[in-house]
Amino acid sequence: MKKVIVLSLVLALICSAVFAGPGGGQQGGQRHAIVFKSTGNPYGERQMAGFKTGIEEQGFEAILRAPDLPTAEAQIQMIEQLVAQRVTSICIVGNDFDALQPVLTRAKNQGIKVYSLDSAVNPASRLTHVNQADSEKIGQTLVEAAYDLAGGSGEIAILSATSQASNQNLWIDYMKKELAKPQYSRLNLVKIAYGDDLRDKSVSETEALLLSYPNLKVIIAPTTVGIAAAGKVLTDKQLVGRVKLTGLGLPSEMAEYIDNGACPYMYLWNPIDVGYLGAYVGGALSANKITGASGESFSAGRLGQYSIVAAPDGGTEVLLGPPFKFDKGNINDWKAVY
């Protein structure tokens, strides 16, 4: 009789483990992971902090991961570890649009909710994507800024992150399309440089741009690491006013360069809110409140109600909102926030 009881208990435990699925089955036991591009990135640290807040607000556990180098290979290793841990969801800030597809597909096939944030992965790799703002609008806004700062004509350059970063590449594609319009015919894009979102390399790439193009008027840096590095180079080399800088930057890192005129103005969104929104997308996916299809809607905590829309890459996305302009008139109000 005792053997029968023990066997029944063992079978019950096995069944509960089998049917619990990723995350342990209990709502409070869910574990939601985010994998950022690399460590040591202040933008990423704030984004992951927002994700952690949003996940914990929902009563779940947040797992924050980032490799030492911004490569797909490093992210693949981390994703494999998370799959082995049977997490509930994986939010990936992709270092490569296509290279992550096999490992993310394996994760999806094991019942893990996979979606991207900030830097998208292939639509076949994800259920949906959390985007900071409309990618076309970002590209248009940055070209308009370069046109304004260059006085309507002259040489401009782009200082990007990695050559594989899907968000950077999409913004650059839209910048090129905008530059092809007749009103920008007197702007000459001379170079797209890649600082790999590493401070020292971004400094070196900025210095190389200045050396190779002595008549350069504007640098567009759509990366928070790159724009801060370029701001320092322009300041240290006493080129403030001669070469102007704009792009996407953190107010806390760029206040000095906005105040001294190296960067007259720039744009960004709140990375804390991007991560926070991503956390609620993960919660809604895991609760089957959404599937990632266009037209679905969900509640994102303090941010309110959001809808899923079609994305330019053929998948779907959730848009946080339009980019915000930072200049001398408001930078001191924001530099202590993020």
VEXSEMI-93336 format. One record per residue (C-alpha): x, y, z. Coordinates in steps of 0.2 Angstrom, whole numbers, plus 5000, padded with zeros to 4 digits. Layout:
<<X,Y,Z>>;
...
***
This chain:
<<5000,5000,5000>>;
<<5014,5012,5005>>;
<<5023,5008,4988>>;
<<5007,5013,4979>>;
<<5005,5029,4988>>;
<<5023,5034,4985>>;
<<5022,5029,4967>>;
<<5006,5040,4965>>;
<<5015,5055,4973>>;
<<5030,5053,4961>>;
<<5018,5052,4946>>;
<<5009,5067,4952>>;
<<5025,5077,4953>>;
<<5031,5072,4936>>;
<<5014,5077,4928>>;
<<5015,5094,4937>>;
<<5032,5097,4930>>;
<<5028,5091,4913>>;
<<5012,5102,4911>>;
<<5019,5117,4921>>;
<<5030,5122,4905>>;
<<5042,5136,4905>>;
<<5043,5147,4921>>;
<<5036,5134,4932>>;
<<5018,5136,4928>>;
<<5013,5146,4943>>;
<<5011,5165,4939>>;
<<5022,5170,4953>>;
<<5035,5158,4948>>;
<<5037,5166,4930>>;
<<5055,5171,4926>>;
<<5057,5184,4912>>;
<<5074,5187,4904>>;
<<5081,5202,4894>>;
<<5097,5200,4884>>;
<<5105,5217,4880>>;
<<5119,5220,4867>>;
<<5134,5222,4879>>;
<<5139,5227,4896>>;
<<5145,5244,4901>>;
<<5132,5253,4891>>;
<<5123,5266,4901>>;
<<5108,5266,4889>>;
<<5107,5247,4891>>;
<<5108,5248,4910>>;
<<5094,5260,4911>>;
<<5084,5250,4899>>;
<<5087,5234,4909>>;
<<5082,5244,4925>>;
<<5065,5248,4917>>;
<<5062,5230,4912>>;
<<5066,5224,4929>>;
<<5054,5237,4937>>;
<<5040,5232,4925>>;
<<5043,5213,4927>>;
<<5043,5214,4946>>;
<<5027,5225,4946>>;
<<5018,5210,4938>>;
<<5024,5199,4952>>;
<<5037,5190,4942>>;
<<5056,5187,4942>>;
<<5067,5197,4931>>;
<<5083,5190,4924>>;
<<5095,5203,4916>>;
<<5109,5197,4904>>;
<<5122,5206,4893>>;
<<5138,5199,4885>>;
<<5155,5208,4887>>;
<<5156,5211,4868>>;
<<5141,5216,4856>>;
<<5141,5200,4846>>;
<<5128,5188,4840>>;
<<5139,5173,4846>>;
<<5140,5180,4863>>;
<<5121,5182,4864>>;
<<5118,5165,4857>>;
<<5127,5157,4872>>;
<<5116,5167,4884>>;
<<5100,5162,4875>>;
<<5105,5144,4875>>;
<<5108,5145,4894>>;
<<5091,5154,4897>>;
<<5082,5140,4886>>;
<<5090,5127,4897>>;
<<5084,5136,4913>>;
<<5066,5136,4905>>;
<<5063,5154,4907>>;
<<5045,5161,4903>>;
<<5050,5174,4890>>;
<<5066,5180,4882>>;
<<5067,5199,4877>>;
<<5081,5201,4865>>;
<<5090,5217,4860>>;
<<5098,5210,4845>>;
<<5116,5211,4840>>;
<<5112,5204,4823>>;
<<5095,5203,4813>>;
<<5097,5186,4806>>;
<<5111,5176,4815>>;
<<5100,5174,4831>>;
<<5086,5165,4822>>;
<<5091,5147,4825>>;
<<5093,5149,4843>>;
<<5077,5160,4845>>;
<<5067,5147,4835>>;
<<5072,5133,4847>>;
<<5067,5144,4861>>;
<<5050,5147,4854>>;
<<5048,5129,4850>>;
<<5050,5125,4868>>;
<<5036,5136,4873>>;
<<5046,5151,4878>>;
<<5039,5168,4872>>;
<<5052,5177,4862>>;
<<5051,5195,4857>>;
<<5064,5208,4853>>;
<<5066,5226,4859>>;
<<5075,5241,4854>>;
<<5086,5232,4840>>;
<<5075,5220,4831>>;
<<5078,5202,4825>>;
<<5071,5194,4810>>;
<<5051,5193,4811>>;
<<5053,5174,4810>>;
<<5063,5174,4826>>;
<<5050,5184,4836>>;
<<5032,5186,4841>>;
<<5033,5205,4840>>;
<<5045,5219,4843>>;
<<5046,5234,4855>>;
<<5052,5249,4846>>;
<<5057,5266,4853>>;
<<5049,5276,4840>>;
<<5044,5275,4822>>;
<<5060,5271,4812>>;
<<5056,5282,4797>>;
<<5052,5297,4808>>;
<<5069,5295,4817>>;
<<5078,5294,4800>>;
<<5069,5310,4794>>;
<<5072,5319,4810>>;
<<5090,5316,4811>>;
<<5093,5322,4792>>;
<<5082,5338,4796>>;
<<5094,5341,4810>>;
<<5109,5339,4800>>;
<<5102,5350,4786>>;
<<5099,5364,4799>>;
<<5116,5363,4808>>;
<<5125,5362,4791>>;
<<5116,5378,4785>>;
<<5108,5368,4771>>;
<<5124,5362,4762>>;
<<5141,5353,4765>>;
<<5148,5337,4771>>;
<<5140,5326,4784>>;
<<5145,5309,4791>>;
<<5136,5296,4802>>;
<<5144,5288,4817>>;
<<5134,5272,4820>>;
<<5136,5257,4832>>;
<<5139,5240,4824>>;
<<5137,5236,4806>>;
<<5125,5222,4811>>;
<<5114,5232,4822>>;
<<5096,5231,4815>>;
<<5090,5247,4823>>;
<<5105,5257,4817>>;
<<5104,5250,4800>>;
<<5086,5254,4798>>;
<<5088,5272,4803>>;
<<5102,5274,4792>>;
<<5092,5267,4777>>;
<<5078,5280,4781>>;
<<5092,5293,4782>>;
<<5098,5289,4765>>;
<<5080,5289,4758>>;
<<5078,5306,4765>>;
<<5094,5313,4759>>;
<<5089,5308,4741>>;
<<5075,5321,4742>>;
<<5078,5337,4731>>;
<<5078,5348,4746>>;
<<5094,5339,4753>>;
<<5104,5339,4737>>;
<<5117,5350,4744>>;
<<5121,5339,4758>>;
<<5135,5326,4755>>;
<<5135,5310,4765>>;
<<5154,5306,4765>>;
<<5156,5292,4777>>;
<<5146,5279,4788>>;
<<5158,5274,4802>>;
<<5156,5261,4815>>;
<<5161,5263,4833>>;
<<5154,5246,4838>>;
<<5145,5254,4853>>;
<<5163,5254,4861>>;
<<5169,5271,4868>>;
<<5187,5270,4863>>;
<<5183,5264,4846>>;
<<5170,5277,4844>>;
<<5183,5290,4849>>;
<<5195,5283,4836>>;
<<5182,5283,4822>>;
<<5177,5301,4826>>;
<<5195,5306,4825>>;
<<5197,5297,4809>>;
<<5182,5306,4801>>;
<<5189,5323,4806>>;
<<5206,5319,4799>>;
<<5199,5312,4783>>;
<<5186,5325,4780>>;
<<5193,5342,4785>>;
<<5178,5351,4778>>;
<<5166,5340,4788>>;
<<5151,5351,4795>>;
<<5140,5338,4804>>;
<<5142,5321,4813>>;
<<5125,5312,4815>>;
<<5128,5298,4829>>;
<<5112,5288,4831>>;
<<5120,5279,4846>>;
<<5122,5285,4864>>;
<<5139,5278,4865>>;
<<5145,5286,4849>>;
<<5137,5303,4852>>;
<<5145,5305,4869>>;
<<5162,5300,4862>>;
<<5160,5312,4847>>;
<<5156,5326,4859>>;
<<5172,5323,4869>>;
<<5183,5323,4854>>;
<<5175,5339,4847>>;
<<5177,5347,4864>>;
<<5195,5341,4867>>;
<<5201,5346,4850>>;
<<5193,5363,4851>>;
<<5182,5360,4836>>;
<<5166,5366,4845>>;
<<5156,5377,4832>>;
<<5166,5371,4817>>;
<<5160,5353,4817>>;
<<5142,5351,4824>>;
<<5135,5335,4832>>;
<<5118,5328,4833>>;
<<5110,5311,4835>>;
<<5103,5301,4849>>;
<<5110,5303,4867>>;
<<5107,5301,4885>>;
<<5104,5318,4893>>;
<<5115,5314,4908>>;
<<5130,5310,4897>>;
<<5127,5324,4884>>;
<<5122,5339,4895>>;
<<5141,5345,4895>>;
<<5141,5345,4876>>;
<<5125,5353,4874>>;
<<5129,5367,4886>>;
<<5146,5370,4877>>;
<<5138,5370,4860>>;
<<5147,5354,4853>>;
<<5130,5347,4851>>;
<<5117,5361,4849>>;
<<5103,5348,4851>>;
<<5099,5330,4850>>;
<<5085,5317,4852>>;
<<5080,5302,4862>>;
<<5067,5293,4871>>;
<<5067,5287,4889>>;
<<5076,5270,4889>>;
<<5069,5266,4906>>;
<<5051,5267,4898>>;
<<5057,5256,4883>>;
<<5062,5242,4895>>;
<<5047,5245,4906>>;
<<5036,5243,4890>>;
<<5045,5228,4885>>;
<<5042,5220,4902>>;
<<5023,5222,4900>>;
<<5024,5215,4882>>;
<<5032,5199,4890>>;
<<5019,5198,4903>>;
<<5005,5200,4891>>;
<<5012,5187,4879>>;
<<5015,5174,4893>>;
<<4997,5177,4899>>;
<<4991,5174,4882>>;
<<4982,5191,4882>>;
<<4991,5195,4866>>;
<<5000,5184,4852>>;
<<5010,5197,4844>>;
<<4997,5200,4830>>;
<<4993,5217,4823>>;
<<4978,5225,4830>>;
<<4980,5217,4847>>;
<<4981,5229,4863>>;
<<4986,5227,4881>>;
<<4989,5237,4896>>;
<<5007,5243,4900>>;
<<5006,5248,4918>>;
<<5010,5267,4921>>;
<<5012,5269,4902>>;
<<4994,5265,4899>>;
<<4986,5256,4884>>;
<<4996,5251,4869>>;
<<4992,5242,4852>>;
<<5002,5231,4841>>;
<<5005,5237,4823>>;
<<5013,5231,4807>>;
<<5032,5234,4806>>;
<<5042,5239,4791>>;
<<5051,5223,4791>>;
<<5036,5212,4789>>;
<<5033,5208,4807>>;
<<5024,5218,4820>>;
<<5029,5230,4833>>;
<<5024,5241,4848>>;
<<5029,5259,4847>>;
<<5034,5269,4863>>;
<<5031,5286,4855>>;
<<5040,5300,4845>>;
<<5058,5305,4848>>;
<<5060,5320,4860>>;
<<5072,5335,4857>>;
<<5084,5340,4870>>;
<<5093,5357,4869>>;
<<5100,5370,4881>>;
<<5082,5375,4886>>;
<<5078,5359,4894>>;
<<5094,5348,4896>>;
<<5096,5353,4914>>;
<<5078,5347,4918>>;
<<5082,5330,4911>>;
<<5101,5326,4915>>;
<<5097,5320,4932>>;
<<5083,5309,4926>>;
<<5093,5297,4914>>;
***
